[in-house]
């Protein structure tokens, strides 16, 4: 009897399916069609590392990317996504000049050593300072002999120097007349590190710290507001110069090449080649052109849903792949074009192939809750791209409106007639710029107000960490390792199981996530 008990205690029946088995059955699966079986919890959720690769050379502290849609990502969204550890991809349904200005806005938002601060000459006026404040959103400017970086430092003009001046009679006064002079400034010599610069700011209670060389010429600037932001957002995504990371989308036509040059000059970190079907001669030619002219610049290709599509782009030199076709909430490509793939299967098939070449995959589309994020990462994605999930936030472009007492915001697909009529970039995305009749591959609609992503994204991050904890994966690297080793087990869900897994059996309820 004792022997029987010992044998029984060591016996564990095979349970669930591996990812290879689940997605090898031949039918396409969405995120709602399967669940992940729980593992063993041996660590707190706070210990889970969400570090993950966006591209071959860019990593994020949070695997979250905002979609390049004109109702989702402009500079405000991109700034706040980067502050939370993710990244925003700026849409291109606009002029090259506007998109480039958006890149500059993000790159100038939070910096360590500001190596290209806006400088003024002593002959400029208070009116010039006010115009710059309205344009740039801040009012602290070094004053140099030349009016440019590298000139001899003469002083610094800030809001405190001009706020109490007469708003009419004093507008013509020169900067030299009202600025804080060089002799009254706290400065630091070139060569110190950022920690020392921040210490000087703290000890002297100053807002700006000019950095000068041996000839007293300004070479950079450190701002107190950036020090405060560093404390508030320790996970912020930054480049080597301590500027926020930002990406942008472009098309695959010749005129997009100059658009890209302009944005790279403004500090762009990566580009998304924005196409509904990425396996095209246009995209392959654009990838090769970018890699020839900007060899180290990070290129994200797509969209793709098969390994065959992925191979073409990997062979051309992409640094990451965007996976998804027709799975977004506002996308009707599968309905209209009869092509695409259920998103769960698409992500697994492409990621399983691309990992062999060190190419990360971005799961784009089909993400409607935090559980879908966990599933996308579990089947091989390195990051997830979100559109509708972020569209109703304060940081998304557009104004709120009320309908039936509900606060809403407009959300539209880039293949909608509304978007294609607004700008040619949307038509190019769907190879429709020369068509006599536009064929919509998206719709326009509205989404409910979600508040600020400064609260919403931390909720997504916390939910993802708890999901990894239940699975037994202390990091996203571990999560994918478990998947490909066959340790992570999945199970198909029937329609009844999907019903059971949601809220049911109640007369009424309130669904609050955080």
LUMLO-253556 format. One line per field, with one value per residue (C-alpha): y, z, x; residue number from 1. Coordinates in nm, 4 decimals. Example, Ala and Ser with C-alpha at 12.3 -4.5 7.8 and 13.67 -1.06 7.14 Angstrom:
py <- [-0.4500;-0.1060]
pz <- [0.7800;0.7140]
px <- [1.2300;1.3670]
mivex <- [1;2]
//
This chain:
py <- [0.0000;0.2413;0.1658;0.2453;0.5816;0.6659;0.5818;0.7866;1.0919;1.1008;1.0534;1.3675;1.3115;1.4957;1.8048;2.0664;2.1224;2.2806;2.5873;2.3764;2.1303;2.3988;2.5976;2.2919;2.1674;2.3561;2.5960;2.9641;3.0791;3.4184;3.5163;3.4299;3.0724;2.9509;2.9861;2.9343;2.6741;2.8036;2.7093;2.7396;3.0748;3.1168;3.4965;3.8167;3.9883;4.2924;4.0765;4.0072;4.1710;4.3051;4.4026;4.3052;4.3796;4.6171;4.5702;4.4073;4.7059;4.8766;4.7354;4.8565;4.8256;4.7666;4.5743;4.8261;5.0194;5.2687;5.2301;5.4823;5.5917;5.9511;5.8935;5.7258;5.8562;6.2066;6.3646;6.3650;5.9912;5.9182;6.1165;5.9429;5.5952;5.6474;5.7803;5.4590;5.2369;5.1747;5.3680;5.5580;5.5325;5.8637;5.8382;5.9714;6.0839;6.4369;6.6494;6.5577;6.8885;6.8196;6.4674;6.5910;6.8586;6.5838;6.3924;6.7055;6.7627;6.4137;6.4273;6.7624;6.6653;6.5005;6.5105;6.4704;6.6995;6.9136;6.9436;7.1690;7.4147;7.7083;8.0127;8.3844;8.6786;8.9836;9.2007;8.9938;9.1202;9.0146;8.9676;8.7075;8.5206;8.5125;8.3830;8.1040;8.0152;7.9853;7.7704;7.5443;7.5376;7.6588;7.9901;7.9224;8.0140;8.0708;8.4040;8.3968;8.6428;8.4600;8.3593;7.9951;7.6980;7.7325;8.1066;8.2846;8.2670;8.6101;8.5132;8.3210;8.4396;8.2572;8.3117;8.4857;8.7531;8.8417;8.7428;9.0761;9.2988;9.5125;9.3038;9.5929;9.8566;9.6106;9.3772;9.5757;9.5639;9.3723;9.0357;9.1823;9.4343;9.1823;8.8567;8.7092;8.7943;8.5489;8.6659;8.5676;8.2212;7.8837;7.7018;7.3816;7.2910;7.0521;6.6940;6.6259;6.3403;6.3734;6.2647;6.5473;6.7964;6.6968;6.7264;7.0853;7.1713;7.0261;7.1923;7.5360;7.5136;7.6317;7.5503;7.5450;7.4569;7.5814;7.3669;7.5681;7.4922;7.6554;7.9581;8.0091;7.8976;7.7043;7.3423;7.2037;7.2631;7.0577;7.1239;7.0736;6.9666;6.6746;6.5724;6.5668;6.3613;6.1100;6.0504;6.0140;5.7823;5.5451;5.3056;5.5727;5.4590;5.6681;5.6849;5.7098;6.0904;6.0391;6.1614;5.9800;5.7121;5.7708;5.5891;5.6996;5.5402;5.6129;5.4707;5.2842;5.5356;5.7578;6.0729;5.8937;5.8866;6.2608;6.2399;5.9817;6.1905;6.4853;6.2764;6.1052;6.4514;6.5384;6.2365;5.9559;5.6181;5.3711;5.3647;5.1475;5.0778;5.1119;4.8748;4.6420;4.3790;4.4069;4.1450;4.3805;4.5049;4.8562;4.7610;4.5443;4.8291;5.0751;4.8443;4.8083;5.1842;5.2635;5.0049;5.1376;5.5030;5.4559;5.1164;5.1260;5.2776;5.0415;4.9382;4.7639;4.5886;4.4555;4.3803;4.0057;3.6958;3.4080;3.2815;3.3182;3.6896;3.7262;3.5621;3.8241;4.1109;3.9420;3.8727;4.2404;4.3448;4.4389;4.4735;4.3768;4.2548;4.3864;4.0979;4.1224;4.1536;4.2293;4.1597;4.5152;4.6258;4.8849;4.6737;4.4957;4.3657;4.0008;4.0737;4.2839;4.1375;3.7759;3.7670;3.7760;3.5377;3.4975;3.6859;3.4147;3.1843;3.4668;3.5749;3.2225;3.1206;3.4375;3.4695;3.1034;3.1567;3.5035;3.4090;3.1889;3.5064;3.7212;3.9352;4.0451;4.0510;4.3130;4.1696;4.4321;4.4017;4.2009;4.3368;4.4300;4.3551;4.2864;3.9098;3.9376;4.1112;3.8194;3.5693;3.7557;3.7576;3.3926;3.2795;3.4583;3.8335;4.0580;4.3588;4.4389;4.7297;4.8825;5.1022;5.0843;5.0094;5.3536;5.5518;5.6731;5.8132;6.1795;6.1609;6.0370;6.3067;6.4451;6.5944;6.4167;6.4293;6.2966;6.0545;5.9148;6.0471;5.8590;6.0430;5.9241;5.9900;5.9292;5.6261;5.5270;5.2751;5.4075;5.2131;5.3851;5.6157;5.8932;5.8541;5.7957;6.1040;6.3081;6.2313;6.0364;5.8453;5.6253;5.5373;5.4433;5.2086;5.0058;5.0545;5.2619;5.6020;5.5592;5.3932;5.5652;5.4153;5.3817;5.0410;5.0764;4.8330;5.0014;5.1846;5.4975;5.4800;5.5915;5.4503;5.5168;5.7563;5.5654;5.8600;5.9169;5.6525;5.7598;5.5497;5.3074;5.1869;5.1123;4.9002;4.7087;4.6597;4.5365;4.2997;4.1593;4.1003;3.9144;3.7038;3.6074;3.5271;3.2856;3.1207;3.0924;3.3103;3.5681;3.7485;3.7740;3.5992;3.3100;3.3143;3.2658;3.0078;2.8059;2.8289;2.7027;2.4346;2.2959;2.3710;2.6226;2.4492;2.5826;2.4670;2.5338;2.7004;2.6075;2.8800;2.7677;2.7950;3.1476;3.2366;3.0810;3.2758;3.6114;3.7822;3.5864;3.5028;3.8538;4.0839;4.3834;4.4645;4.7347;4.6361;4.8464;4.7515;4.9872]
pz <- [0.0000;0.0865;-0.2473;-0.4305;-0.2531;-0.3441;-0.7095;-0.7177;-0.5628;-0.8306;-1.1203;-1.3152;-1.6252;-1.9482;-1.9592;-2.2263;-2.5571;-2.6488;-2.8725;-3.1629;-3.1122;-3.0623;-3.3730;-3.5786;-3.5948;-3.9181;-3.8042;-3.7372;-3.3766;-3.2229;-2.8715;-2.7430;-2.8784;-2.6218;-2.2643;-2.0991;-1.8237;-1.4904;-1.3581;-1.0199;-0.8398;-0.6720;-0.6909;-0.6361;-0.9364;-0.8786;-0.9590;-1.3155;-1.5766;-1.8807;-2.0696;-2.4329;-2.7766;-3.0100;-3.2856;-3.3142;-3.1382;-2.9418;-2.6171;-2.4036;-2.0325;-2.1159;-2.4336;-2.5334;-2.8612;-2.9737;-3.3285;-3.6066;-3.6544;-3.6751;-3.3907;-3.1694;-3.1919;-3.2186;-2.9961;-2.6740;-2.6964;-2.8021;-2.5092;-2.2528;-2.3980;-2.3771;-2.0209;-1.9203;-2.0744;-2.4130;-2.7401;-2.9685;-3.3476;-3.5059;-3.7873;-4.1356;-4.2420;-4.2466;-4.4161;-4.3768;-4.1988;-3.9384;-3.8737;-3.8376;-3.5905;-3.3882;-3.3742;-3.2495;-2.9834;-2.8423;-2.8564;-2.6783;-2.4046;-2.1609;-2.1995;-1.9986;-2.1579;-2.4071;-2.6788;-2.9098;-2.6825;-2.8413;-2.7802;-2.8135;-2.9028;-2.6710;-2.9369;-2.9536;-2.7684;-2.4993;-2.7756;-2.9338;-2.6034;-2.5722;-2.9283;-2.8576;-2.5363;-2.7253;-2.9924;-2.7749;-2.4437;-2.2254;-2.1652;-2.0414;-2.3051;-2.2878;-2.4302;-2.6314;-2.8382;-3.1586;-3.0624;-3.1148;-2.9358;-2.9217;-2.8646;-2.5578;-2.2735;-2.1741;-1.9576;-1.9265;-1.9716;-1.7981;-1.7109;-1.3903;-1.5945;-1.8060;-1.6144;-1.4328;-1.7268;-1.8853;-2.1547;-2.4034;-2.3365;-2.2442;-2.5444;-2.7359;-2.4608;-2.5487;-2.4001;-2.2748;-2.0695;-1.8759;-1.8683;-1.5685;-1.6400;-1.6648;-1.3366;-1.1503;-1.3034;-1.1678;-1.4488;-1.4811;-1.6902;-1.9788;-1.8908;-1.5810;-1.5870;-1.5596;-1.1950;-1.0966;-1.3062;-1.1346;-0.7947;-0.8742;-0.9760;-0.6535;-0.4261;-0.5856;-0.6388;-0.9970;-1.2932;-1.5626;-1.5589;-1.8568;-1.9403;-2.0765;-2.2119;-2.1200;-2.3375;-2.1562;-2.4676;-2.4032;-2.5160;-2.3542;-2.0954;-1.8117;-1.6934;-1.3457;-1.4963;-1.6611;-1.3245;-1.1783;-1.4716;-1.4261;-1.0690;-1.1697;-1.4661;-1.3896;-1.6713;-1.9440;-2.2856;-2.3798;-2.6410;-2.5543;-2.5238;-2.2598;-2.4952;-2.5173;-2.7848;-3.0695;-3.3885;-3.6951;-3.9865;-4.3535;-4.6797;-4.9412;-5.2255;-5.3477;-5.1801;-4.8439;-4.8686;-4.8140;-4.5312;-4.3620;-4.4110;-4.2404;-3.9417;-3.9018;-3.8917;-3.6139;-3.4070;-3.5087;-3.3537;-3.5784;-3.8725;-3.9436;-4.3110;-4.2999;-4.5348;-4.4981;-4.6986;-4.6456;-4.8903;-5.1882;-5.4308;-5.2955;-4.9403;-5.0341;-5.2426;-4.9536;-4.7019;-4.9268;-4.9879;-4.6150;-4.5292;-4.8026;-4.6966;-4.3188;-4.2397;-3.8614;-3.8624;-3.7303;-3.9810;-3.8858;-4.1806;-4.2345;-4.2052;-4.2446;-4.1246;-4.2810;-4.2622;-4.6409;-4.6169;-4.3259;-4.5173;-4.7934;-4.5462;-4.3335;-4.6445;-4.7384;-4.3976;-4.1582;-3.7865;-3.6683;-3.8107;-3.7574;-3.7532;-3.8260;-4.1148;-4.0675;-3.6925;-3.5639;-3.4300;-3.7084;-3.9862;-4.2512;-4.4715;-4.4122;-4.5004;-4.8112;-4.9486;-4.8369;-4.7106;-4.3659;-4.0756;-3.7217;-3.4997;-3.2535;-3.5331;-3.7302;-3.4356;-3.3488;-3.7066;-3.7913;-3.4553;-3.4531;-3.7916;-3.7297;-3.3967;-3.5877;-3.7406;-3.4278;-3.5618;-3.2962;-3.3798;-3.2909;-3.2509;-3.4200;-3.3849;-3.1922;-2.8512;-2.6571;-2.2985;-2.0856;-2.1152;-2.4913;-2.4324;-2.2193;-2.4810;-2.7665;-2.5788;-2.4779;-2.8409;-2.9477;-2.9857;-2.8286;-2.8091;-2.8780;-3.0786;-2.9611;-3.1380;-2.9982;-2.6494;-2.6389;-2.8682;-2.5944;-2.3694;-2.3007;-2.4933;-2.8182;-3.0832;-3.1112;-2.8913;-2.6608;-2.7323;-2.5602;-2.7051;-2.4934;-2.1827;-2.2588;-2.3086;-2.6334;-2.8691;-3.2439;-3.3642;-3.7267;-3.9321;-4.1667;-4.4426;-4.3783;-4.6439;-4.3858;-4.3479;-4.7178;-4.8186;-4.5656;-4.6856;-4.9603;-4.7108;-4.6133;-4.9782;-5.0275;-4.7297;-4.9182;-5.2697;-5.3644;-5.4594;-5.8312;-5.7956;-5.9455;-5.6691;-5.3131;-5.1553;-4.7781;-4.5617;-4.2367;-4.0630;-3.8531;-3.5086;-3.1491;-2.8256;-2.4605;-2.2578;-2.0762;-1.8961;-1.9083;-2.0161;-1.7122;-1.5195;-1.7926;-1.9009;-1.5417;-1.5120;-1.8275;-1.6948;-1.3568;-1.5220;-1.7479;-1.4507;-1.2644;-1.5728;-1.5964;-1.2251;-1.2655;-1.5569;-1.3585;-1.5847;-1.4121;-1.7373;-2.0942;-2.2067;-1.9749;-2.1042;-2.4657;-2.3625;-2.1925;-2.5062;-2.7471;-2.5028;-2.4799;-2.1071;-2.1433;-2.2030;-2.3791;-2.4215;-2.6845;-2.5623;-2.6838;-2.7319;-2.4035;-2.2311;-2.3634;-2.2262;-1.8920;-1.8779;-1.9008;-1.6722;-1.6828;-1.4863;-1.3476;-1.3839;-1.4022;-1.3208;-1.3349;-1.4968;-1.3621;-1.4394;-1.2077]
px <- [0.0000;0.2831;0.4501;0.1278;0.0992;0.4604;0.4003;0.0792;0.2467;0.5166;0.2758;0.1757;-0.0385;0.0411;-0.1763;-0.2439;-0.0679;0.2612;0.2525;0.3779;0.0921;-0.1711;-0.0806;0.0055;-0.3522;-0.4198;-0.6934;-0.6297;-0.6605;-0.7248;-0.6182;-0.9657;-0.9426;-0.6894;-0.5670;-0.2287;-0.2178;-0.0795;0.2633;0.4369;0.4697;0.8088;0.8515;0.6478;0.4939;0.7164;1.0194;0.9045;1.1316;0.9483;1.2652;1.2214;1.3619;1.1798;1.4392;1.7805;1.9423;1.6631;1.5234;1.2340;1.1577;0.7908;0.6912;0.4240;0.4058;0.1419;0.0173;0.1005;-0.2602;-0.3809;-0.6285;-0.3669;-0.0100;0.1255;0.3911;0.1861;0.1192;0.4793;0.6215;0.4040;0.4565;0.8344;0.8098;0.6296;0.8987;0.7377;0.7557;0.5198;0.5242;0.4189;0.1637;0.2420;-0.1039;0.0378;0.3026;0.6720;0.7280;0.4592;0.5822;0.9405;0.8279;0.6618;0.9913;1.1697;0.9038;0.9560;1.3371;1.3492;1.1029;1.3406;1.7115;2.0291;2.2853;2.0955;2.3599;2.1576;1.9718;1.7948;2.0165;1.9451;2.1636;2.1778;2.0115;1.6946;1.3888;1.1455;0.8893;1.1206;1.1409;0.7615;0.7240;0.9722;0.7903;0.4609;0.6249;0.8422;0.6558;0.9452;1.1213;1.4749;1.7349;2.1110;2.2253;2.5495;2.7485;2.6547;2.3026;2.3963;2.5493;2.9276;2.9159;3.0568;2.8033;2.6688;2.3747;2.0502;1.6927;1.4077;1.0422;1.1450;1.3223;1.0181;0.7040;0.6691;0.7547;0.4847;0.3171;0.3089;0.5746;0.8519;0.8174;1.0785;1.3427;1.6560;1.7428;2.0714;1.8732;1.6626;1.8642;2.0444;2.4082;2.6953;2.8498;2.5318;2.4991;2.6018;2.7845;2.9843;3.2864;3.2625;3.3612;3.1502;2.8978;2.5203;2.5086;2.7477;2.5515;2.2271;2.3983;2.5049;2.1471;2.0092;2.2622;2.2220;1.8435;1.8759;1.6540;1.9227;2.2915;2.4956;2.8002;3.0945;3.4415;3.7735;3.6870;3.3559;3.1667;2.8464;2.8594;2.5408;2.2700;2.1166;1.7604;1.6107;1.2765;1.4551;1.6009;1.2491;1.1183;1.4014;1.2834;0.9179;0.9777;1.2664;1.1664;1.1669;1.2898;1.5941;1.8668;2.2402;2.2025;1.9296;1.6557;1.3229;1.2975;1.0540;0.9644;0.7717;0.5917;0.6518;0.5256;0.7289;0.7356;1.0204;0.8848;0.9017;1.2819;1.3127;1.0570;1.2801;1.5959;1.4284;1.3215;1.6592;1.8182;1.5697;1.6784;1.4385;1.5311;1.3478;1.1113;0.8071;0.7448;0.3691;0.1912;-0.1040;0.0873;0.4612;0.5807;0.5980;0.8608;0.8032;0.8923;1.1895;1.3345;1.2800;1.4502;1.7551;1.7707;1.7557;2.0207;2.2480;2.2159;2.1708;2.3320;2.2825;1.9331;1.6655;1.3977;1.0723;0.9105;0.5603;0.2875;0.3288;0.1417;0.3380;0.6939;0.7245;0.6423;0.8824;1.1665;1.1522;1.1839;1.4503;1.6580;1.6286;1.7666;1.4833;1.5592;1.2087;0.8790;0.5282;0.2809;-0.0914;-0.3331;-0.7000;-0.7178;-0.7601;-1.0981;-1.1399;-0.9846;-1.1966;-0.9133;-1.0071;-1.3682;-1.3005;-0.9768;-1.0261;-0.6666;-0.5098;-0.4767;-0.6129;-0.3709;-0.2678;-0.1581;0.0052;0.2217;0.3318;0.4169;0.6117;0.7901;0.8918;1.0595;1.2063;1.3698;1.6135;1.7579;1.7479;1.4615;1.2053;0.8334;0.5729;0.2206;0.0026;-0.3751;-0.6282;-0.5213;-0.8348;-0.7275;-0.4210;-0.4721;-0.4257;-0.0923;0.0255;-0.0902;0.0805;0.4106;0.3690;0.3369;0.6549;0.6061;0.8694;0.6373;0.2722;0.1322;-0.1946;-0.4470;-0.8004;-0.6695;-0.5015;-0.7328;-0.9667;-0.6932;-0.6227;-0.2954;-0.4529;-0.5183;-0.8691;-1.1365;-1.3780;-1.7493;-2.0622;-2.3140;-2.5958;-2.4242;-2.1008;-1.7709;-1.6123;-1.3226;-1.3022;-1.1066;-1.0602;-0.8691;-0.6027;-0.7790;-1.1124;-1.2528;-1.2390;-0.8609;-0.7898;-0.9859;-0.7890;-0.4362;-0.2591;-0.0415;-0.3349;-0.3992;-0.0327;-0.0480;-0.3089;-0.1592;-0.4650;-0.3217;-0.3967;-0.7370;-1.0396;-1.2539;-1.1280;-1.1891;-1.2107;-1.0148;-1.1129;-1.3949;-1.4422;-1.5948;-1.5524;-1.4138;-1.4940;-1.2776;-0.9998;-0.8394;-0.4651;-0.2153;-0.0128;-0.2660;-0.3741;-0.0286;0.0846;-0.2326;-0.1326;0.2212;0.0945;-0.1533;0.1182;0.3487;0.0750;0.0057;0.3738;0.3720;0.0768;0.2573;0.5805;0.7974;1.0194;1.0917;0.9674;1.2853;1.1974;0.8389;0.9491;1.2093;0.9354;0.7224;0.9871;1.1082;0.7552;0.7335;0.4518;0.1205;-0.1871;-0.5461;-0.8128;-1.1320;-1.4770;-1.7349;-1.8919;-1.5542;-1.5101;-1.8537;-1.7650;-1.4366;-1.6119;-1.8592;-2.1850;-2.4983;-2.5461;-2.8449;-2.6126;-2.2516;-1.9868;-1.6584;-1.3700;-1.0104;-0.8192]
mivex <- [1;2;3;4;5;6;7;8;9;10;11;12;13;14;15;16;17;18;19;20;21;22;23;24;25;26;27;28;29;30;31;32;33;34;35;36;37;38;39;40;41;42;43;44;45;46;47;48;49;50;51;52;53;54;55;56;57;58;59;60;61;62;63;64;65;66;67;68;69;70;71;72;73;74;75;76;77;78;79;80;81;82;83;84;85;86;87;88;89;90;91;92;93;94;95;96;97;98;99;100;101;102;103;104;105;106;107;108;109;110;111;112;113;114;115;116;117;118;119;120;121;122;123;124;125;126;127;128;129;130;131;132;133;134;135;136;137;138;139;140;141;142;143;144;145;146;147;148;149;150;151;152;153;154;155;156;157;158;159;160;161;162;163;164;165;166;167;168;169;170;171;172;173;174;175;176;177;178;179;180;181;182;183;184;185;186;187;188;189;190;191;192;193;194;195;196;197;198;199;200;201;202;203;204;205;206;207;208;209;210;211;212;213;214;215;216;217;218;219;220;221;222;223;224;225;226;227;228;229;230;231;232;233;234;235;236;237;238;239;240;241;242;243;244;245;246;247;248;249;250;251;252;253;254;255;256;257;258;259;260;261;262;263;264;265;266;267;268;269;270;271;272;273;274;275;276;277;278;279;280;281;282;283;284;285;286;287;288;289;290;291;292;293;294;295;296;297;298;299;300;301;302;303;304;305;306;307;308;309;310;311;312;313;314;315;316;317;318;319;320;321;322;323;324;325;326;327;328;329;330;331;332;333;334;335;336;337;338;339;340;341;342;343;344;345;346;347;348;349;350;351;352;353;354;355;356;357;358;359;360;361;362;363;364;365;366;367;368;369;370;371;372;373;374;375;376;377;378;379;380;381;382;383;384;385;386;387;388;389;390;391;392;393;394;395;396;397;398;399;400;401;402;403;404;405;406;407;408;409;410;411;412;413;414;415;416;417;418;419;420;421;422;423;424;425;426;427;428;429;430;431;432;433;434;435;436;437;438;439;440;441;442;443;444;445;446;447;448;449;450;451;452;453;454;455;456;457;458;459;460;461;462;463;464;465;466;467;468;469;470;471;472;473;474;475;476;477;478;479;480;481;482;483;484;485;486;487;488;489;490;491;492;493;494;495;496;497;498;499;500;501;502;503;504;505;506;507;508;509;510;511;512;513;514]
//
